[in-house]
Amino acid sequence: MGVTKQCVSNWENDNIQPSIEMLVKIATFFEVSTDYLLGLEKTNYIDITDLPVQQAEHIKQIVEDYRSFYIKR
């Protein structure tokens, strides 16, 4: 995606928000809508069925971390 670990850390810690352009890139990468990423759309999902177990678990953990940090606030 062309971003540094520090940039992602800043997103995760709510220090900064991704730009609109980056939000679109993230949505495209994960094949979801930007509304889904923003918590405005609940019907999309990320299909991880073809990933190796370790990668799928990592994705699940990222989603749970996101939910606990951003959605439950």
C-alpha positions in Angstrom: 0.0 0.0 0.0 3.0 2.3 0.2 2.6 3.3 3.9 5.0 3.0 6.8 4.4 1.0 9.9 4.4 4.4 11.8 1.5 5.6 9.6 -0.6 2.5 10.3 0.3 2.9 14.0 -1.0 6.4 13.9 -4.3 5.3 12.3 -4.6 2.5 14.9 -3.9 4.9 17.8 -6.4 7.5 16.4 -3.6 10.1 16.0 -4.5 10.6 12.4 -7.1 9.3 9.9 -6.3 7.9 6.5 -6.8 10.2 3.6 -9.8 9.7 1.4 -7.5 8.4 -1.3 -6.0 5.9 1.1 -9.4 4.8 2.4 -10.4 4.0 -1.2 -7.1 2.0 -1.6 -7.8 0.0 1.6 -11.4 -0.7 0.6 -10.2 -1.8 -2.9 -7.5 -4.0 -1.4 -10.0 -5.7 1.0 -12.8 -5.7 -1.6 -15.2 -3.9 0.7 -16.9 -0.5 0.5 -15.6 2.6 2.2 -18.9 2.7 4.1 -18.0 -0.7 5.5 -14.6 0.5 6.6 -16.2 3.5 8.3 -18.8 1.3 10.1 -21.7 2.7 8.1 -22.5 -0.6 6.2 -22.9 -3.9 8.0 -23.6 -6.2 5.1 -20.1 -6.6 3.5 -17.6 -9.2 4.6 -14.1 -10.1 3.8 -13.7 -13.5 2.2 -10.6 -15.1 3.8 -11.5 -18.7 3.0 -8.7 -19.2 0.6 -6.0 -17.9 3.0 -3.7 -20.1 5.0 -4.9 -20.5 8.6 -2.2 -18.3 10.1 -2.9 -15.4 7.7 -6.7 -15.8 8.2 -6.2 -15.7 12.0 -4.1 -12.6 11.6 -6.8 -10.8 9.5 -9.4 -11.8 12.1 -7.2 -10.3 14.9 -6.8 -7.1 12.9 -10.6 -6.8 12.5 -11.2 -7.5 16.2 -8.6 -4.9 17.2 -10.3 -2.4 14.9 -13.7 -3.1 16.3 -12.5 -2.8 19.9 -10.7 0.4 19.2 -12.9 2.3 16.8 -16.4 0.9 17.0 -16.9 0.4 20.7 -15.8 4.0 21.6 
